[in-house]
Amino acid sequence: MANNQYLSVSALTAYLKRKFDADPYLAQVYVTGEISNMGRRRGRHLYFSIKDPNGNAVISAAMFSYEKRLKFKPEEGMKINAIGRVQLYEPNGSYSIILEQMSPDGVGELFLAYEQLKKKLKQEGLFDLPKQAIPRFPKK
């Protein structure tokens, strides 16, 4: 009879976490996909999922202090390119990607920030205000 040594779930998860943390290929991963499950913002941190366009694969993602790092506002359905590290969360054995950088795919970051600001100001009605006449002979 074989001498099997059974591991507890927590021992197996701790072992896998050490493997994830030591793997140099998981320390910096480049991933592209579509944002889904947006809206889980907690303070300065952003939590969402990144999925393949065909929807067959999904990974949880987090970006800490995202407002300092991004010039655009991430939105549901936006296609992104991201750089981060893969991490295993021991309490429930799930893995996710912790993002360091993120940019929209196909549209420049500054252009997207400009378009989002323009949309926000238009919703506030700032472009609908009556225009003032230009003085014929300005003094300044």
Backbone as a chain_set.jsonl record, in Angstrom:
{"seq": "MANNQYLSVSALTAYLKRKFDADPYLAQVYVTGEISNMGRRRGRHLYFSIKDPNGNAVISAAMFSYEKRLKFKPEEGMKINAIGRVQLYEPNGSYSIILEQMSPDGVGELFLAYEQLKKKLKQEGLFDLPKQAIPRFPKK", "coords": {"N": [[0.844, -1.175, 0.0], [0.576, 2.2, -0.835], [2.288, 4.962, 0.618], [0.575, 7.558, 1.284], [0.558, 11.037, 1.664], [-1.524, 13.257, 2.981], [-2.508, 16.608, 2.346], [-3.591, 19.53, 4.033], [-6.147, 21.847, 3.009], [-5.405, 24.503, 3.456], [-2.611, 24.23, 3.714], [-1.902, 23.341, 1.142], [-2.741, 25.569, -0.361], [-1.081, 27.574, 0.71], [1.391, 26.578, -0.155], [1.056, 26.777, -2.949], [0.805, 29.563, -3.147], [3.392, 30.381, -2.417], [4.745, 29.354, -4.624], [3.574, 30.868, -6.721], [4.443, 33.449, -5.95], [7.209, 33.193, -6.209], [7.661, 32.697, -8.871], [9.17, 34.005, -11.692], [7.937, 34.666, -14.093], [5.368, 35.369, -13.464], [5.61, 37.708, -12.121], [5.612, 40.006, -13.647], [3.206, 40.582, -15.801], [1.758, 40.945, -18.972], [-1.328, 41.851, -20.079], [-4.316, 41.775, -22.033], [-7.655, 42.803, -22.574], [-11.211, 43.002, -21.927], [-12.944, 45.24, -19.798], [-14.995, 44.202, -17.142], [-17.668, 43.792, -14.74], [-17.32, 46.193, -13.402], [-17.372, 48.899, -11.058], [-17.015, 48.135, -8.52], [-15.694, 49.847, -6.402], [-13.555, 50.718, -3.848], [-12.845, 53.086, -1.771], [-9.756, 54.388, -2.528], [-9.158, 52.371, -4.218], [-9.559, 50.104, -6.959], [-11.626, 47.586, -8.162], [-12.255, 44.974, -10.404], [-13.101, 42.904, -13.259], [-11.238, 41.296, -15.855], [-11.865, 40.277, -19.074], [-11.732, 37.944, -21.821], [-12.401, 38.833, -25.249], [-14.131, 36.956, -26.433], [-15.284, 35.92, -24.222], [-14.599, 33.573, -22.902], [-12.64, 33.338, -20.929], [-11.884, 34.708, -17.731], [-10.422, 36.987, -15.455], [-9.894, 38.133, -12.165], [-9.222, 41.493, -11.18], [-7.271, 44.07, -9.654], [-6.551, 47.427, -8.814], [-4.573, 49.465, -7.012], [-4.72, 52.674, -5.47], [-5.609, 53.977, -7.828], [-6.459, 56.42, -8.982], [-4.311, 58.172, -8.946], [-2.639, 57.079, -10.815], [-3.895, 56.863, -13.287], [-4.979, 58.618, -16.202], [-7.376, 58.547, -17.348], [-10.835, 57.51, -17.052], [-11.674, 54.357, -16.148], [-14.092, 52.27, -17.715], [-17.024, 50.204, -17.893], [-16.878, 47.557, -20.207], [-14.807, 48.634, -21.683], [-11.927, 48.206, -23.675], [-8.752, 47.203, -22.664], [-5.171, 47.489, -22.125], [-2.951, 46.049, -19.905], [-0.562, 45.97, -17.214], [0.777, 43.933, -14.764], [1.067, 41.983, -11.705], [0.641, 38.534, -11.016], [-1.271, 37.196, -8.438], [-1.922, 35.042, -5.702], [-4.626, 34.654, -3.589], [-4.671, 33.696, -0.415], [-6.781, 33.074, 1.621], [-9.133, 32.239, 0.186], [-8.145, 30.853, -1.943], [-8.153, 31.896, -4.526], [-6.979, 33.365, -7.598], [-5.618, 36.433, -8.861], [-4.976, 39.456, -10.744], [-2.807, 42.014, -9.953], [-2.743, 45.239, -10.771], [-0.318, 47.445, -12.137], [-0.038, 49.267, -14.162], [-2.235, 50.655, -16.642], [-3.866, 51.038, -19.724], [-6.061, 52.412, -22.213], [-7.045, 50.43, -24.997], [-6.361, 51.06, -28.281], [-7.317, 53.71, -28.289], [-5.886, 56.802, -27.48], [-4.639, 57.677, -24.241], [-4.761, 60.335, -23.238], [-6.56, 61.508, -25.055], [-8.858, 60.052, -24.532], [-9.296, 60.817, -21.858], [-9.83, 63.528, -22.263], [-12.202, 63.361, -23.821], [-13.936, 62.143, -21.971], [-14.032, 64.116, -19.961], [-15.215, 66.183, -21.41], [-17.721, 65.045, -21.955], [-18.711, 64.828, -19.329], [-18.861, 67.56, -18.555], [-20.71, 68.442, -20.416], [-22.994, 67.036, -19.593], [-23.437, 68.368, -17.229], [-24.409, 70.665, -18.231], [-22.867, 72.825, -18.996], [-22.074, 73.581, -21.546], [-24.339, 74.561, -22.618], [-24.947, 77.06, -21.738], [-25.952, 80.521, -22.143], [-24.342, 82.415, -24.659], [-21.997, 85.07, -24.37], [-21.901, 88.299, -25.815], [-19.256, 89.42, -27.873], [-17.288, 92.206, -27.12], [-17.201, 95.128, -29.164], [-15.029, 96.905, -29.203], [-12.649, 95.859, -27.366], [-11.253, 96.516, -24.116], [-9.244, 95.256, -22.843]], "CA": [[0.0, 0.0, 0.0], [1.379, 3.419, -0.964], [2.261, 5.874, 1.758], [0.076, 8.848, 0.831], [0.538, 12.09, 2.673], [-2.575, 14.208, 2.637], [-2.287, 17.996, 2.74], [-4.803, 20.317, 4.29], [-6.397, 22.841, 1.967], [-4.591, 25.69, 3.738], [-1.213, 23.906, 3.414], [-1.785, 23.337, -0.313], [-2.87, 26.949, -0.83], [0.153, 28.269, 1.111], [2.423, 26.094, -1.065], [0.821, 27.391, -4.259], [1.113, 30.998, -3.032], [4.856, 30.512, -2.487], [5.11, 29.099, -6.026], [3.158, 32.051, -7.483], [5.299, 34.581, -5.586], [8.587, 32.949, -6.629], [7.739, 32.526, -10.326], [9.506, 35.287, -12.32], [7.014, 34.946, -15.203], [4.129, 35.927, -12.926], [5.917, 38.972, -11.459], [5.204, 41.082, -14.553], [2.395, 39.975, -16.847], [1.078, 41.878, -19.87], [-2.616, 41.242, -20.402], [-5.271, 42.631, -22.722], [-9.011, 42.277, -22.49], [-12.317, 43.942, -21.743], [-13.337, 45.438, -18.403], [-16.354, 43.813, -16.766], [-17.934, 43.854, -13.294], [-16.809, 47.461, -12.874], [-18.262, 49.482, -10.065], [-16.6, 47.747, -7.166], [-14.636, 50.768, -5.972], [-13.48, 50.85, -2.395], [-11.888, 54.155, -1.471], [-8.841, 54.711, -3.628], [-8.835, 51.139, -4.93], [-10.487, 49.719, -8.011], [-11.736, 46.132, -8.318], [-13.067, 44.626, -11.557], [-12.64, 41.704, -13.952], [-10.789, 41.443, -17.242], [-12.28, 39.065, -19.786], [-11.436, 37.835, -23.25], [-13.53, 39.293, -26.07], [-15.089, 35.871, -26.664], [-15.92, 35.634, -22.928], [-14.271, 32.243, -22.392], [-11.755, 33.4, -19.767], [-12.038, 35.912, -16.916], [-9.522, 37.065, -14.307], [-10.155, 39.261, -11.27], [-8.151, 42.485, -11.225], [-7.318, 45.153, -8.677], [-5.556, 48.487, -8.981], [-4.553, 50.259, -5.801], [-4.45, 54.101, -5.708], [-5.738, 54.086, -9.283], [-6.667, 57.784, -9.445], [-2.997, 58.789, -9.128], [-1.93, 56.437, -11.923], [-4.628, 56.894, -14.557], [-5.467, 59.902, -16.691], [-8.71, 58.3, -17.873], [-11.73, 56.807, -16.137], [-12.033, 53.043, -16.684], [-15.534, 52.059, -17.811], [-17.517, 48.871, -18.258], [-16.81, 47.24, -21.63], [-13.639, 49.252, -22.303], [-10.823, 47.291, -23.929], [-7.55, 47.759, -22.044], [-3.899, 46.793, -22.015], [-2.557, 46.236, -18.513], [0.656, 45.312, -16.733], [0.649, 43.68, -13.333], [1.607, 40.715, -11.217], [-0.377, 37.56, -10.63], [-1.204, 36.938, -7.0], [-2.888, 34.089, -5.167], [-5.193, 35.094, -2.31], [-4.712, 32.459, 0.384], [-8.007, 32.677, 2.33], [-10.1, 31.476, -0.604], [-7.455, 30.124, -2.999], [-8.381, 32.463, -5.857], [-5.871, 34.185, -8.083], [-6.021, 37.66, -9.536], [-3.858, 40.251, -11.216], [-2.686, 43.311, -9.297], [-2.267, 46.075, -11.866], [0.563, 48.586, -11.916], [-0.318, 50.198, -15.258], [-3.373, 50.297, -17.473], [-4.161, 52.042, -20.739], [-7.098, 51.961, -23.134], [-6.515, 49.835, -26.22], [-6.881, 51.647, -29.512], [-7.517, 55.144, -28.151], [-4.881, 57.386, -26.6], [-5.058, 57.944, -22.87], [-5.128, 61.743, -23.088], [-7.768, 61.763, -25.832], [-9.974, 59.471, -23.795], [-9.538, 61.683, -20.702], [-10.474, 64.733, -22.808], [-13.58, 63.021, -24.212], [-14.712, 61.895, -20.761], [-14.258, 65.411, -19.321], [-16.179, 66.897, -22.251], [-19.026, 64.416, -21.721], [-19.136, 65.196, -17.977], [-19.234, 68.974, -18.554], [-21.941, 68.57, -21.197], [-24.08, 66.563, -18.732], [-23.684, 69.428, -16.252], [-25.047, 71.77, -18.939], [-21.959, 73.963, -19.131], [-21.985, 74.003, -22.942], [-25.641, 75.089, -23.009], [-25.121, 78.403, -21.192], [-26.018, 81.538, -23.197], [-23.054, 82.998, -25.024], [-21.916, 86.516, -24.205], [-21.454, 88.984, -27.025], [-17.872, 89.931, -27.823], [-17.332, 93.649, -27.259], [-16.672, 95.598, -30.443], [-13.695, 97.454, -28.942], [-12.27, 95.413, -26.024], [-10.286, 97.377, -23.428], [-8.153, 94.392, -22.396]], "C": [[0.893, 1.243, 0.0], [1.205, 4.298, 0.267], [1.864, 7.263, 1.261], [0.103, 9.841, 1.987], [-0.469, 13.135, 2.225], [-2.214, 15.589, 3.157], [-3.616, 18.638, 3.09], [-4.952, 21.324, 3.154], [-5.528, 24.071, 2.203], [-3.11, 25.425, 3.454], [-0.969, 23.908, 1.907], [-1.832, 24.76, -0.862], [-1.627, 27.755, -0.479], [1.309, 27.866, 0.195], [2.28, 26.746, -2.441], [1.122, 28.888, -4.242], [2.612, 31.222, -3.117], [5.34, 30.304, -3.922], [4.765, 30.311, -6.904], [4.124, 33.213, -7.225], [6.726, 34.418, -6.094], [8.742, 32.878, -8.145], [8.024, 33.864, -11.008], [8.565, 35.651, -13.474], [5.701, 35.563, -14.715], [4.344, 37.27, -12.232], [5.547, 40.172, -12.322], [4.532, 40.456, -15.774], [1.725, 41.08, -17.648], [-0.21, 41.209, -20.319], [-3.504, 42.264, -21.114], [-6.638, 41.98, -22.647], [-10.002, 43.396, -22.259], [-12.695, 44.024, -20.268], [-14.779, 44.966, -18.201], [-16.456, 43.848, -15.243], [-17.327, 45.101, -12.647], [-17.781, 47.965, -11.816], [-17.93, 49.057, -8.666], [-15.407, 48.613, -6.77], [-14.695, 50.863, -4.458], [-12.41, 51.886, -2.085], [-11.054, 54.469, -2.69], [-8.553, 53.498, -4.505], [-9.956, 50.761, -5.897], [-10.45, 48.209, -8.173], [-12.674, 45.848, -9.478], [-12.557, 43.307, -12.128], [-12.159, 42.08, -15.335], [-11.162, 40.149, -17.938], [-11.846, 39.126, -21.233], [-12.638, 38.328, -24.038], [-14.573, 38.193, -26.321], [-15.753, 35.414, -25.368], [-15.583, 34.295, -22.334], [-13.404, 32.267, -21.132], [-11.915, 34.743, -19.068], [-11.034, 35.84, -15.775], [-9.915, 38.284, -13.473], [-8.957, 40.188, -11.307], [-8.369, 43.524, -10.137], [-6.241, 46.157, -9.033], [-5.665, 49.388, -7.759], [-4.112, 51.683, -6.128], [-4.534, 54.42, -7.201], [-5.872, 55.524, -9.777], [-5.354, 58.512, -9.688], [-2.316, 58.278, -10.398], [-2.593, 56.63, -13.28], [-5.071, 58.302, -14.91], [-6.877, 59.767, -17.26], [-9.53, 57.554, -16.829], [-12.086, 55.453, -16.759], [-13.549, 52.849, -16.645], [-15.841, 50.632, -18.232], [-17.436, 48.688, -19.77], [-15.612, 47.814, -22.355], [-12.556, 48.194, -22.501], [-9.543, 47.956, -23.43], [-6.336, 46.875, -22.279], [-3.392, 47.079, -20.61], [-1.289, 45.452, -18.201], [0.494, 45.135, -15.227], [1.285, 42.361, -12.945], [0.459, 39.814, -10.79], [-0.163, 37.206, -9.166], [-2.266, 35.921, -6.621], [-3.321, 34.572, -3.798], [-5.453, 33.853, -1.464], [-6.055, 32.116, 1.015], [-9.019, 31.907, 1.482], [-9.469, 30.773, -1.804], [-7.676, 30.662, -4.404], [-7.169, 33.275, -6.289], [-6.425, 35.379, -8.832], [-4.77, 38.361, -10.038], [-3.923, 41.609, -10.53], [-2.012, 44.234, -10.306], [-1.384, 47.216, -11.378], [0.269, 49.675, -12.937], [-1.522, 49.702, -16.041], [-3.58, 51.417, -18.477], [-5.26, 51.5, -21.64], [-6.454, 51.423, -24.405], [-7.168, 50.498, -27.426], [-7.078, 53.148, -29.45], [-6.479, 55.657, -27.169], [-5.46, 57.766, -25.255], [-5.522, 59.392, -22.695], [-6.398, 62.079, -23.851], [-8.993, 61.23, -25.105], [-10.316, 60.321, -22.572], [-10.25, 62.96, -21.137], [-11.936, 64.466, -23.15], [-14.465, 62.793, -22.984], [-15.013, 63.194, -20.019], [-15.303, 66.21, -20.089], [-17.591, 66.35, -22.031], [-19.583, 64.814, -20.355], [-19.616, 66.649, -17.94], [-20.515, 69.205, -19.348], [-23.144, 68.119, -20.376], [-24.426, 67.594, -17.664], [-24.331, 70.656, -16.899], [-24.15, 72.97, -19.161], [-21.807, 74.436, -20.577], [-23.29, 74.626, -23.428], [-25.891, 76.499, -22.489], [-25.191, 79.425, -22.328], [-24.646, 82.173, -23.424], [-23.111, 84.509, -24.81], [-21.399, 87.127, -25.509], [-20.029, 89.496, -26.828], [-17.946, 91.442, -27.995], [-16.649, 94.09, -28.567], [-15.265, 96.145, -30.285], [-13.276, 97.051, -27.532], [-11.189, 96.327, -25.424], [-9.08, 96.562, -22.923], [-7.903, 93.311, -23.419]], "O": [[1.858, 1.316, 0.76], [0.133, 4.365, 0.867], [2.722, 8.051, 0.863], [-0.272, 9.529, 3.117], [-0.28, 13.808, 1.212], [-1.685, 15.734, 4.259], [-4.646, 18.313, 2.499], [-3.997, 21.611, 2.432], [-4.973, 24.626, 1.255], [-2.416, 26.33, 2.991], [0.052, 24.416, 1.444], [-1.041, 25.112, -1.737], [-1.162, 28.547, -1.299], [2.117, 28.711, -0.19], [3.261, 27.208, -3.024], [1.641, 29.424, -5.221], [3.068, 32.137, -3.802], [6.245, 31.001, -4.38], [5.574, 30.728, -7.733], [4.568, 33.878, -8.16], [7.389, 35.414, -6.382], [9.859, 32.99, -8.65], [7.204, 34.778, -10.917], [8.416, 36.83, -13.794], [5.001, 36.214, -15.491], [3.382, 37.906, -11.801], [5.207, 41.234, -11.8], [5.185, 39.887, -16.648], [1.189, 42.033, -17.083], [-0.179, 40.114, -20.88], [-3.446, 43.461, -20.83], [-6.759, 40.755, -22.656], [-9.677, 44.578, -22.378], [-12.757, 43.008, -19.576], [-15.667, 45.29, -18.99], [-15.444, 43.925, -14.547], [-16.881, 45.069, -11.5], [-18.905, 47.474, -11.72], [-18.51, 49.571, -7.709], [-14.26, 48.166, -6.799], [-15.758, 51.063, -3.872], [-11.215, 51.594, -2.132], [-11.584, 54.779, -3.757], [-7.771, 53.599, -5.45], [-11.129, 51.06, -5.674], [-9.378, 47.617, -8.306], [-13.767, 46.409, -9.542], [-11.682, 42.669, -11.544], [-12.616, 43.064, -15.918], [-10.829, 39.06, -17.47], [-11.624, 40.197, -21.797], [-13.769, 38.253, -23.558], [-15.766, 38.481, -26.409], [-16.684, 34.609, -25.403], [-16.205, 33.891, -21.351], [-13.429, 31.317, -20.349], [-12.062, 35.781, -19.713], [-10.815, 34.776, -15.194], [-10.23, 39.342, -14.019], [-7.818, 39.743, -11.446], [-9.5, 43.817, -9.751], [-5.16, 45.792, -9.494], [-6.707, 49.992, -7.503], [-3.233, 51.883, -6.965], [-3.64, 55.053, -7.762], [-5.44, 55.824, -10.89], [-5.288, 59.385, -10.553], [-1.498, 58.985, -10.987], [-1.924, 56.567, -14.312], [-5.482, 59.077, -14.047], [-7.501, 60.767, -17.616], [-8.992, 57.034, -15.851], [-12.739, 55.414, -17.802], [-14.207, 53.213, -15.67], [-15.019, 49.953, -18.846], [-17.869, 49.555, -20.528], [-15.409, 47.515, -23.532], [-12.297, 47.386, -21.609], [-9.279, 49.12, -23.73], [-6.451, 45.688, -22.587], [-3.4, 48.229, -20.17], [-0.985, 44.433, -18.821], [0.122, 46.066, -14.513], [1.953, 41.71, -13.749], [-0.558, 40.276, -10.272], [0.956, 36.954, -8.719], [-3.375, 35.937, -7.156], [-2.486, 34.866, -2.942], [-6.345, 33.06, -1.765], [-6.455, 30.954, 0.958], [-9.698, 31.017, 1.994], [-10.179, 30.16, -2.601], [-7.415, 29.958, -5.379], [-6.428, 33.802, -5.459], [-7.535, 35.349, -9.363], [-3.649, 37.918, -9.788], [-4.963, 42.267, -10.528], [-0.848, 44.035, -10.656], [-1.657, 47.857, -10.364], [0.32, 50.864, -12.619], [-1.798, 48.504, -16.102], [-3.485, 52.596, -18.136], [-5.386, 50.288, -21.819], [-5.416, 51.927, -24.834], [-8.391, 50.489, -27.563], [-7.009, 53.808, -30.487], [-6.219, 55.025, -26.145], [-6.63, 58.133, -25.149], [-6.555, 59.644, -22.075], [-7.23, 62.845, -23.364], [-10.037, 61.88, -25.069], [-11.493, 60.528, -22.275], [-11.167, 63.424, -20.459], [-12.81, 65.261, -22.805], [-15.622, 63.212, -22.969], [-16.117, 63.368, -19.502], [-16.175, 66.84, -19.49], [-18.547, 67.12, -21.931], [-20.772, 65.104, -20.225], [-20.662, 66.94, -17.358], [-21.317, 70.069, -18.994], [-24.204, 68.741, -20.445], [-25.578, 67.686, -17.238], [-24.753, 71.578, -16.201], [-24.648, 74.047, -19.489], [-21.445, 75.591, -20.805], [-23.343, 75.162, -24.535], [-26.94, 77.079, -22.769], [-24.563, 79.23, -23.368], [-23.898, 82.428, -22.479], [-24.141, 85.142, -25.041], [-20.57, 86.541, -26.204], [-19.66, 89.946, -25.744], [-18.6, 91.92, -28.921], [-15.66, 93.5, -29.003], [-14.4, 95.891, -31.123], [-13.512, 97.804, -26.587], [-10.327, 96.841, -26.138], [-8.029, 97.124, -22.616], [-7.019, 92.475, -23.23]]}, "num_chains": 1, "name": "protein.A"}
